[in-house]
Amino acid sequence: MAKSGKKIDSSITRRDFVGGTLIGSGAALLSAKAPGLVSNAEAADAKAPDFPQKMSAPLNTLDKSWTGPGGVGDYASANGNTHDVVNAAHTFRNRDFDARMASAADTGEHFDLVVVGGGFAGITAAYTFLKDKPEARVLIFDNHAMFGGEARQNEFEVDGHRLWGPQGSNGAVWPLEGAKKIEMYSHLWEELELPTEFEWQEAKNTDLKIPKDIYSPMHLAWEETDLGWFHDGHDMAINPWSNRFKDVPIDDKTKQDLIWMELYRQPPEREDWPQWLDSMTYKQFLSQEMGIDNENVDNYLNPFAAAMGCGLGTDVISAYQAFNFIQPGVNQYGRQWGIGDPTDYVYLASFPGGNTGILRHLVHRIIPDAFGDAKSLTEIISNPVNWSALDRPKQPARIRLNSLVVNVRHDGSPDSAKMVHVTFLKDGNMQRVTADRVVMAGQQHMNKRVVSDLPDGHREAMGQFEHSPILTINVALRNWKFMDKLGVASVRWFGDDMGGWFTTLRKQMVLDGEEPMPLDPTKPTVLTMYNSFGIPGMPLENQAIAARMRMFSMSYAQIEQEVRNQFTKMFGPGGFDADRDIAGITLNRQGHAYLVTPPGFHFGKDGNPPPSEVIRQLHGRVGFAHAELLGYQMWEGAAHEGERAAQQLLDV
């Protein structure tokens, strides 16, 4: 979160630092006063080398009041990591299921391929396997109530309008030629017969300049929107980059550093620039190469870098990771790569519910009636799920929801085993299936616990993966006349508020000749916020844990109130009234949303290979696939890794 220099004075006692996140005793946690901020004393304690080991109790006592409402439709009970998912995962993490595994009931089912994880990597692995072996039997496990991983959406019904907002994964690099140029293209786009050109709606009854996606106006293309900056106690500053921050209450040095950050165009030229960038943090590059050593600039960049995909801020991420997500300064190495500045020609094209639309097309290919008799783009995206079609016996692909895989092991030595046992928990019952092959399509923090016969090399490599949380908030509004009156389509705000730091209107794609949502100040819309909860200054591992604690410690009611208060402060002068104008607020907590890559992650350190290189090697009949193996998490990368793992296993 961006900081305004205000002192953090909320307190969390040491007894609350447990289970890798913050827990309390049931309702006491959910009603506590603002436990989402870590005090200076606890932050100092968190820097101690043994900090992570101090936290051993389970996080398995959350209830529905923590999750909050999930909107309407098929995703209503699957808004992010719900209390059910978090409770089950932490019960597993603390090995409470171990005694039950031995007595798991064998379902009698055997599959050619079992996939653990129903996100992009897992669904693509199944799709790729079935393309080569269309008569194979494939089972996909997902521990959520809905497939998709982070490619899920929130849905709202407001004043007769159906509205969508992304839960997480959001945006395909666009246009396709630009995506190919920067190597962020998946052939699946055209293979799934998705449109290769798009028309975007035009706003009605407003002169505001409105962007096409959520991320670009955060900073990459501030010129493409009417942008407001808000500081407590001050009027909204409109389009501050256009007048050298004349109306922004920041010091002159910070203003000059921000301008220089944008003007920086000639970084040091060297043949080994990727490896060189991976030898330092982004903060070190800013300071040592750009001459910007300014905490205010760091705090400006931190939530932007985190939300774009880096997970945390400048102090811990590799400068090469910052390049991957086209952060200021390092983005200029695109020129040395021969692609120029990507901010000049690419942005992220997003369906109404984010990348849910792409994911559903993959599901439609492996289970053709998963969305009923869907044929058009709109029908595949918006038709209700045909639940009975997902896990039918005898069909090639099956998806088994609400199923937590707790153990994967070979039947004998991994070198000579003929099959793999997969144990899972569903509806309170421990069960087991067998498979010829398994793709572990989840993150490494779970893989290293689930695959019980994992070799030491894989386990050690998986231990190098650190993850940060993201809280995605979708706010359904009855209108946005107050934004039109203030003259802002996008807003960045500064302070210690836990309810967000940035939001924006966005134009929707025209699908099958229709606008899926209105874009008119008098009509409803959804505003989305991505919040990372980073605490700069901590070592990476401790900061990632502390960030999760901040997010998990807050009840739905607290975050809802934060949003209402922040919107009232910002938009009240434009006529906003929270009781009248907010139709719904949905939270999507992703405890391990993004891989955070420190220096050395991408190219290895001390002569050792990067961890992803180790994990991509098959372990007997088990392969591993996740976008994080590329070091960054985009749908295109997830699809690439899923395809790679499936192709490896086709040869087994």
C-alpha positions in Angstrom: 0.0 0.0 0.0 1.2 3.5 -0.6 2.2 5.3 2.5 1.8 9.0 3.3 4.3 9.0 6.2 1.6 8.5 8.8 2.8 6.4 11.7 1.4 2.9 12.0 0.1 2.7 15.5 -2.4 -0.3 15.5 -1.1 -3.2 17.5 -1.1 -7.0 17.0 0.2 -9.1 20.0 2.8 -11.8 19.4 0.3 -14.5 20.3 -1.5 -13.6 17.1 1.5 -14.5 14.9 0.5 -18.0 14.1 -0.1 -20.4 11.2 1.5 -18.1 8.6 -1.2 -15.6 9.1 -3.2 -13.9 11.8 -5.9 -15.8 13.7 -7.9 -15.1 16.8 -10.5 -17.0 18.7 -13.4 -17.0 16.3 -15.6 -13.9 16.7 -12.9 -12.1 18.7 -10.8 -11.8 15.6 -13.7 -10.8 13.4 -14.8 -8.0 15.7 -11.4 -6.7 16.8 -10.6 -3.1 16.2 -8.5 -2.7 13.0 -6.0 -5.6 13.5 -4.9 -5.3 9.9 -1.8 -3.1 10.7 1.4 -4.4 12.2 3.0 -2.2 14.9 6.6 -1.1 14.7 7.5 -3.5 17.5 5.9 -6.5 15.8 7.5 -5.4 12.5 10.9 -5.4 14.1 10.2 -8.8 15.7 9.2 -10.1 12.2 12.7 -9.3 10.9 14.2 -11.9 13.3 15.6 -15.0 11.5 13.3 -17.3 13.5 10.1 -15.3 12.8 8.4 -17.8 10.5 9.1 -20.7 12.8 7.2 -18.9 15.6 4.0 -19.5 13.8 2.7 -23.0 14.1 -1.0 -23.0 15.0 -3.6 -23.7 12.3 -5.8 -21.1 10.7 -9.0 -23.2 10.5 -11.6 -21.3 12.6 -12.9 -18.7 10.1 -16.6 -18.5 9.3 -18.9 -17.0 6.6 -18.8 -13.5 8.2 -15.1 -13.4 7.3 -15.7 -14.3 3.6 -18.7 -12.0 3.2 -21.2 -12.0 0.3 -20.0 -13.4 -3.0 -22.5 -11.7 -5.4 -24.9 -13.8 -7.5 -24.6 -16.6 -10.0 -22.2 -19.6 -10.2 -19.3 -17.8 -8.5 -21.3 -16.6 -5.5 -19.8 -19.2 -3.2 -16.3 -19.1 -4.6 -15.1 -15.5 -4.1 -11.4 -16.0 -3.7 -10.1 -18.1 -0.8 -13.3 -18.5 1.2 -13.3 -19.5 4.8 -14.0 -23.1 3.8 -11.0 -23.2 1.6 -8.7 -21.5 4.1 -9.8 -23.7 7.0 -9.3 -26.9 5.0 -5.9 -25.8 3.6 -4.6 -24.9 7.0 -5.9 -28.0 8.6 -4.0 -29.9 6.0 -0.9 -27.8 6.5 -0.8 -28.6 10.1 -1.0 -32.3 9.3 -4.3 -32.9 11.0 -5.3 -35.2 8.1 -2.3 -37.6 8.4 -4.0 -40.1 10.6 -7.0 -40.4 8.2 -5.0 -40.9 5.0 -4.2 -44.5 5.6 -7.9 -45.4 5.9 -9.0 -43.5 2.7 -11.6 -45.3 0.8 -10.6 -46.4 -2.7 -13.2 -45.1 -5.2 -12.2 -47.8 -7.7 -11.5 -45.1 -10.3 -8.4 -45.2 -12.4 -7.4 -42.4 -14.9 -4.9 -41.9 -17.6 -4.2 -38.5 -16.1 -5.1 -36.8 -12.9 -4.6 -33.0 -12.7 -4.4 -31.3 -9.3 -5.6 -27.7 -9.8 -8.3 -26.3 -12.0 -6.7 -23.0 -13.0 -5.2 -22.2 -16.4 -2.2 -24.5 -16.0 -4.3 -27.5 -15.0 -7.1 -27.0 -17.5 -4.5 -26.5 -20.3 -2.7 -29.7 -19.3 -5.9 -31.6 -19.6 -6.8 -30.0 -22.9 -3.3 -30.7 -24.3 -3.3 -34.3 -23.1 -6.8 -35.0 -24.6 -5.8 -33.4 -28.0 -3.2 -36.2 -28.3 -5.2 -38.9 -26.6 -8.9 -38.1 -27.2 -10.1 -41.4 -25.7 -8.1 -40.9 -22.5 -9.8 -40.5 -19.1 -8.7 -37.3 -17.3 -9.8 -36.1 -13.9 -9.2 -32.5 -12.6 -9.4 -31.8 -8.9 -10.2 -28.3 -7.6 -10.5 -27.5 -3.9 -12.8 -24.6 -4.6 -16.5 -24.6 -5.2 -15.8 -23.4 -8.8 -13.0 -24.1 -11.2 -10.7 -21.4 -12.6 -8.1 -20.7 -9.9 -7.8 -16.9 -9.9 -9.6 -16.7 -13.3 -13.0 -16.4 -11.7 -15.4 -13.5 -11.5 -17.9 -11.8 -9.3 -21.4 -11.2 -10.7 -23.9 -8.6 -9.5 -27.5 -7.7 -10.4 -28.0 -4.0 -10.0 -31.1 -2.1 -11.2 -31.8 -4.6 -14.0 -28.2 -4.8 -15.2 -25.9 -7.8 -15.0 -22.4 -6.7 -13.9 -19.1 -8.5 -13.7 -15.8 -7.9 -12.0 -12.6 -10.0 -12.0 -11.6 -11.9 -8.9 -7.9 -11.9 -9.9 -6.5 -13.0 -13.2 -7.4 -10.2 -15.6 -6.1 -9.2 -19.0 -4.5 -10.7 -22.1 -1.6 -8.8 -23.6 -3.0 -7.0 -26.6 -2.9 -6.5 -29.5 -1.8 -10.0 -30.5 1.1 -8.7 -32.6 2.4 -6.8 -29.6 2.0 -9.9 -27.4 4.1 -11.9 -29.9 6.7 -9.2 -29.9 7.2 -9.3 -26.2 6.8 -13.1 -26.1 3.6 -13.0 -24.1 1.4 -14.8 -26.6 -0.3 -18.2 -26.4 -1.4 -20.0 -29.6 -4.4 -21.1 -27.6 -6.0 -17.7 -28.2 -6.5 -18.5 -31.9 -6.9 -22.2 -31.3 -9.9 -21.5 -29.1 -11.3 -19.3 -31.8 -11.3 -16.2 -29.6 -11.6 -12.9 -31.5 -8.4 -11.5 -33.0 -9.7 -8.0 -33.1 -12.0 -6.2 -30.7 -14.2 -3.2 -30.7 -14.6 -1.3 -27.4 -17.7 0.5 -26.3 -17.8 4.3 -26.2 -19.0 6.0 -23.1 -22.4 7.8 -23.2 -23.3 11.1 -21.5 -19.8 12.0 -20.5 -16.6 13.6 -21.9 -14.3 11.7 -19.6 -11.3 9.9 -21.1 -11.8 6.3 -20.0 -9.2 3.5 -20.4 -9.7 0.0 -21.8 -8.1 -1.9 -19.0 -7.5 -1.7 -15.2 -3.7 -1.8 -15.1 -2.5 0.7 -17.7 -3.8 3.8 -15.8 -2.2 2.7 -12.6 0.9 4.3 -14.2 1.9 2.6 -17.5 -0.3 4.9 -19.6 -1.5 7.7 -17.3 -2.0 9.8 -20.4 -4.8 7.5 -21.6 -7.3 8.4 -18.8 -8.6 11.4 -16.8 -6.7 10.6 -13.6 -7.2 11.9 -10.1 -4.8 11.9 -7.2 -6.3 12.1 -3.7 -4.6 13.0 -0.4 -6.6 13.3 2.8 -7.5 16.9 3.6 -7.0 18.1 0.0 -9.1 18.4 -3.1 -8.7 15.9 -5.8 -5.8 16.8 -8.1 -6.9 16.2 -11.7 -4.4 14.9 -14.2 -1.4 15.7 -12.1 1.2 14.6 -14.6 0.0 17.3 -17.0 0.8 20.2 -14.7 3.9 19.0 -12.9 1.9 18.0 -9.8 0.8 21.6 -9.2 -2.1 20.6 -6.9 -0.5 17.6 -5.2 0.7 18.1 -1.6 4.2 16.5 -2.1 7.7 18.1 -1.8 9.5 19.5 -4.8 12.2 16.8 -4.7 9.6 14.1 -5.0 8.0 15.9 -7.9 11.3 16.2 -9.7 12.1 12.5 -9.0 8.8 11.4 -10.4 9.3 13.4 -13.6 12.8 12.1 -14.0 11.5 8.6 -13.5 9.3 9.1 -16.6 12.1 10.8 -18.6 14.7 8.1 -18.0 15.4 6.6 -21.4 19.1 5.5 -21.6 20.0 2.8 -19.1 23.5 1.3 -19.2 23.9 -0.9 -22.3 25.4 -4.3 -21.6 25.0 -7.7 -23.3 24.2 -9.5 -20.0 21.5 -7.0 -19.0 18.9 -9.6 -18.0 21.3 -11.4 -15.6 22.6 -8.1 -14.4 19.1 -6.8 -13.6 18.5 -10.1 -11.8 21.5 -9.5 -9.5 19.9 -6.5 -7.8 16.6 -5.4 -6.3 14.4 -2.9 -8.2 15.1 -0.4 -5.4 18.9 -0.8 -6.0 18.4 -0.1 -9.7 16.3 3.0 -8.9 19.0 4.3 -6.5 22.2 3.2 -8.1 21.4 3.6 -11.8 18.6 6.2 -12.0 19.7 8.3 -9.0 16.3 8.1 -7.3 16.8 7.4 -3.6 13.4 8.6 -2.3 11.0 6.7 0.0 8.1 8.7 -1.5 8.9 7.3 -4.9 9.3 3.8 -3.6 5.9 4.1 -1.9 4.4 5.4 -5.1 5.7 2.4 -7.0 5.2 -0.3 -4.4 1.4 -1.0 -4.8 1.6 -0.5 -8.5 4.5 -3.1 -8.9 2.8 -5.5 -6.6 -0.6 -5.3 -8.3 0.9 -5.6 -11.8 2.4 -9.0 -10.9 5.5 -8.5 -8.8 3.6 -9.3 -5.6 5.6 -6.9 -3.3 7.5 -3.7 -3.6 10.8 -2.3 -4.8 12.8 -3.4 -1.8 12.6 -7.1 -2.4 11.7 -7.8 -6.0 14.4 -8.5 -8.6 15.0 -5.6 -11.0 14.5 -8.2 -13.8 11.1 -9.0 -12.4 10.3 -5.3 -12.5 11.3 -5.4 -16.2 9.0 -8.3 -16.8 6.1 -6.1 -15.6 7.4 -3.0 -17.4 8.1 -0.9 -14.4 9.5 2.6 -14.9 13.2 2.8 -15.8 13.8 -0.9 -16.3 11.1 -1.0 -19.0 13.7 0.8 -21.2 15.6 -2.4 -21.6 13.0 -3.2 -24.1 14.9 -1.0 -26.4 18.1 -3.1 -26.0 16.0 -6.2 -26.5 14.8 -4.8 -29.8 11.1 -4.3 -28.8 11.2 -0.6 -27.8 9.1 0.5 -24.9 6.1 -1.9 -24.6 4.0 0.8 -22.9 3.9 2.5 -26.3 2.0 -0.3 -28.0 0.6 -3.0 -25.6 -2.1 -3.0 -22.9 -4.2 -5.7 -21.3 -7.5 -6.7 -23.0 -10.0 -7.9 -20.5 -13.4 -9.6 -20.7 -16.1 -8.3 -18.3 -15.0 -10.8 -15.6 -11.3 -10.8 -16.4 -9.6 -13.9 -17.8 -12.6 -16.0 -16.7 -13.8 -15.7 -20.3 -10.6 -17.3 -21.6 -10.6 -20.1 -19.0 -14.3 -21.0 -19.7 -13.4 -21.5 -23.4 -10.8 -24.1 -22.4 -13.4 -25.8 -20.1 -15.9 -25.7 -23.0 -13.4 -27.5 -25.2 -12.8 -30.4 -22.8 -16.5 -30.6 -21.6 -18.6 -29.3 -24.5 -21.8 -29.0 -22.5 -20.2 -27.5 -19.4 -22.2 -24.3 -20.1 -25.3 -26.0 -21.6 -25.9 -25.5 -25.3 -23.4 -22.6 -25.5 -22.1 -21.7 -28.9 -21.4 -18.0 -29.1 -18.7 -16.0 -27.3 -21.3 -14.5 -25.0 -23.0 -17.8 -24.2 -19.7 -19.4 -23.2 -18.8 -16.5 -21.0 -22.2 -16.0 -19.3 -24.3 -19.2 -19.5 -24.8 -20.9 -16.1 -22.6 -23.9 -15.4 -24.2 -27.3 -16.1 -23.1 -28.8 -12.9 -24.2 -32.3 -13.8 -21.8 -32.3 -16.8 -18.7 -31.7 -14.8 -18.0 -35.1 -13.2 -19.9 -37.7 -15.2 -18.5 -41.2 -15.4 -17.2 -42.4 -18.8 -16.7 -39.0 -20.4 -13.0 -38.1 -21.3 -12.6 -35.1 -19.0 -14.1 -34.7 -15.6 -13.8 -31.8 -13.0 -14.3 -32.7 -9.3 -14.9 -29.6 -7.3 -14.6 -29.0 -3.5 -11.9 -31.7 -3.4 -8.7 -31.1 -1.6 -5.9 -33.3 -2.7 -3.9 -34.2 0.5 -1.4 -36.8 -0.8 0.2 -37.9 -4.0 2.6 -40.8 -4.1 3.9 -43.5 -6.5 2.9 -47.1 -6.1 6.4 -48.2 -5.2 9.6 -46.6 -6.3 9.1 -43.5 -8.5 11.6 -44.9 -11.0 9.7 -48.1 -11.7 6.1 -47.5 -10.5 3.3 -48.2 -12.9 0.7 -45.9 -11.3 0.2 -43.1 -8.7 -2.1 -42.9 -5.7 -4.0 -39.6 -5.3 -5.8 -39.1 -1.9 -8.3 -36.4 -1.5 -10.9 -35.0 0.9 -14.4 -34.4 -0.3 -17.5 -33.8 1.7 -15.6 -34.7 4.8 -14.6 -38.1 3.4 -11.1 -39.2 2.7 -10.9 -41.0 -0.7 -8.4 -42.3 -3.2 -8.1 -42.7 -6.9 -5.2 -44.0 -9.0 -3.7 -42.7 -12.2 -1.0 -43.5 -14.8 0.2 -39.9 -14.6 -0.3 -36.8 -12.5 0.1 -33.1 -13.2 0.5 -31.0 -10.1 -0.8 -27.7 -11.4 -0.8 -25.8 -8.1 1.8 -23.6 -6.4 5.0 -25.0 -4.9 4.1 -24.2 -1.3 1.4 -26.9 -1.6 3.2 -29.3 -4.0 6.1 -29.8 -1.5 3.6 -30.9 1.1 1.3 -32.9 -1.1 3.7 -35.1 -3.0 5.0 -37.3 -0.2 7.8 -39.1 -2.1 9.2 -35.9 -3.6 13.0 -36.0 -4.0 15.2 -33.7 -2.0 16.2 -31.6 -5.1 12.6 -30.8 -6.0 11.7 -30.1 -2.3 14.6 -27.7 -1.9 13.8 -25.9 -5.1 10.1 -25.6 -4.1 11.2 -24.1 -0.8 12.6 -21.1 -2.7 9.2 -19.9 -3.9 7.7 -17.1 -1.8 4.2 -15.8 -2.4 2.4 -12.6 -1.6 -1.3 -12.0 -1.1 -3.7 -9.9 -3.1 -7.1 -8.8 -2.0 -9.3 -8.0 -5.0 -12.4 -5.8 -4.1 -15.2 -5.4 -6.5 -17.6 -2.5 -5.7 -20.9 -2.5 -7.5 -22.3 1.0 -8.0 -25.7 2.2 -8.9 -24.2 5.1 -10.9 -20.9 7.0 -11.2 -22.2 10.5 -11.7 -19.9 11.7 -8.9 -16.8 10.6 -10.8 -18.1 12.4 -13.9 -18.8 15.6 -11.9 -15.3 15.4 -10.4 -13.7 14.9 -13.8 -12.0 11.6 -13.0 -12.2 8.1 -14.7 -9.3 6.7 -12.6 -8.2 7.6 -9.1 -5.0 7.0 -7.1 -5.2 7.7 -3.4 -2.5 7.9 -0.8 -2.5 7.0 2.9 -2.7 4.0 5.2 -6.3 3.0 4.3 -6.7 -0.7 4.0 -9.6 -0.5 1.6 -7.5 0.1 -1.5 -5.1 2.5 -3.3 -6.4 2.7 -6.9 -9.5 2.1 -9.0 -10.7 2.9 -12.5 -13.6 2.8 -14.9 -12.9 0.8 -18.0 -14.4 0.3 -21.4 -15.9 -3.1 -22.1 -15.4 -5.2 -25.2 -18.3 -5.3 -27.6 -19.2 -9.1 -27.6 -21.4 -10.5 -30.4 -22.4 -7.0 -31.3 -23.6 -6.1 -27.8 -22.2 -4.1 -24.9 -22.1 -6.5 -21.9 -22.3 -3.7 -19.3 -23.3 0.0 -19.6 -20.8 2.8 -19.6 -22.9 5.8 -18.7 -22.6 7.9 -15.5 -26.3 7.4 -14.8 -26.1 3.6 -15.0 -24.5 0.9 -12.8 -20.9 -0.2 -13.0 -18.2 -2.2 -11.1 -15.0 -0.7 -9.7 -12.1 -3.1 -9.0 -9.2 -2.7 -6.6 -6.1 -4.8 -6.2 -4.5 -4.5 -2.7 -1.2 -6.1 -1.7 -0.6 -5.2 2.0 3.2 -5.1 1.7 5.3 -3.9 4.6 8.6 -2.5 3.1 11.7 -3.0 5.1 11.2 -6.6 6.1 13.1 -9.5 4.6 11.1 -11.1 1.7 10.0 -14.2 3.5 8.8 -12.3 6.6 7.2 -9.6 4.6 5.2 -12.1 2.5 3.9 -13.7 5.8 3.2 -10.4 7.4 1.3 -9.2 4.3 -0.9 -12.3 4.5 -1.5 -11.6 8.2 -2.7 -8.1 7.4 -5.1 -9.4 4.8 -6.5 -12.4 6.7 -6.8 -10.4 10.0 -9.5 -8.2 8.7 -13.2 -9.1 8.7 -15.5 -8.5 5.8 -17.2 -5.8 7.9 -14.0 -3.9 8.5 -12.9 -3.9 4.9 -16.4 -2.9 3.8 -16.3 0.1 6.2 -12.9 1.1 5.0 -14.1 1.2 1.4 -17.2 3.2 2.3 -15.1 5.7 4.3 -12.5 6.1 1.5 -15.1 6.5 -1.2 -16.9 9.1 0.9 -13.7 11.1 1.4 -12.7 11.0 -2.2 -16.1 11.2 -4.0 -18.3 13.0 -1.5 -17.5 16.4 -3.1 -18.9 15.0 -6.3 -22.2 14.0 -4.6 -21.4 10.4 -3.7 -23.5 8.9 -0.9 -22.4 5.4 0.2 -25.8 4.2 1.4 -27.4 5.3 -1.9 -24.7 4.6 -4.5 -23.1 1.4 -3.3 -25.1 -1.7 -4.4 -22.6 -4.3 -3.2 -19.0 -5.1 -2.2 -17.4 -8.4 -2.7 -14.0 -9.5 -1.4 -11.7 -12.0 -3.0 -8.7 -12.9 -0.8 -5.9 -14.8 -2.5 -3.4 -15.8 0.2 -0.7 -16.8 -2.3 -1.7 -14.6 -5.3 1.7 -13.8 -6.8 5.2 -15.4 -6.7 7.7 -12.8 -5.4 11.1 -13.2 -7.1 14.1 -11.8 -5.3 17.5 -11.2 -7.1 18.9 -14.5 -8.5 15.6 -16.3 -8.9 15.4 -16.1 -12.7 19.0 -17.0 -13.6 20.2 -18.8 -10.5 22.8 -17.9 -7.9 26.2 -19.1 -6.9 26.5 -21.4 -9.9 23.2 -23.2 -9.1 20.4 -23.5 -11.6 17.2 -21.5 -11.0 14.7 -23.5 -9.0 12.2 -23.6 -11.9 14.7 -25.6 -14.0 14.8 -28.3 -11.3 11.0 -28.4 -10.8 10.3 -28.8 -14.5 12.0 -32.2 -14.4 9.5 -35.1 -14.1 9.4 -36.9 -10.8 8.6 -40.4 -12.0 5.0 -40.2 -13.3 4.4 -36.8 -11.8 4.9 -33.5 -13.6 4.7 -29.9 -12.3 3.0 -27.0 -14.1 2.2 -23.5 -12.9 2.8 -20.0 -14.2 5.1 -19.2 -11.4 7.7 -21.6 -12.9 8.3 -18.8 -15.5 8.9 -16.4 -12.6 5.8 -14.4 -13.3 2.1 -15.2 -13.3 0.1 -14.4 -16.4 -2.5 -16.6 -18.1 -0.3 -17.0 -21.1 2.5 -18.4 -19.0 0.2 -20.7 -17.1 -1.1 -22.2 -20.3 2.5 -22.6 -21.6 3.5 -24.5 -18.4 0.4 -26.7 -18.5 1.1 -27.6 -22.1 4.7 -28.4 -21.4 3.9 -30.7 -18.5 1.3 -32.6 -20.4 3.6 -33.1 -23.3 6.3 -34.5 -21.0 3.8 -37.0 -19.5 2.5 -38.1 -22.9 6.0 -39.7 -23.3 5.7 -41.6 -20.0 
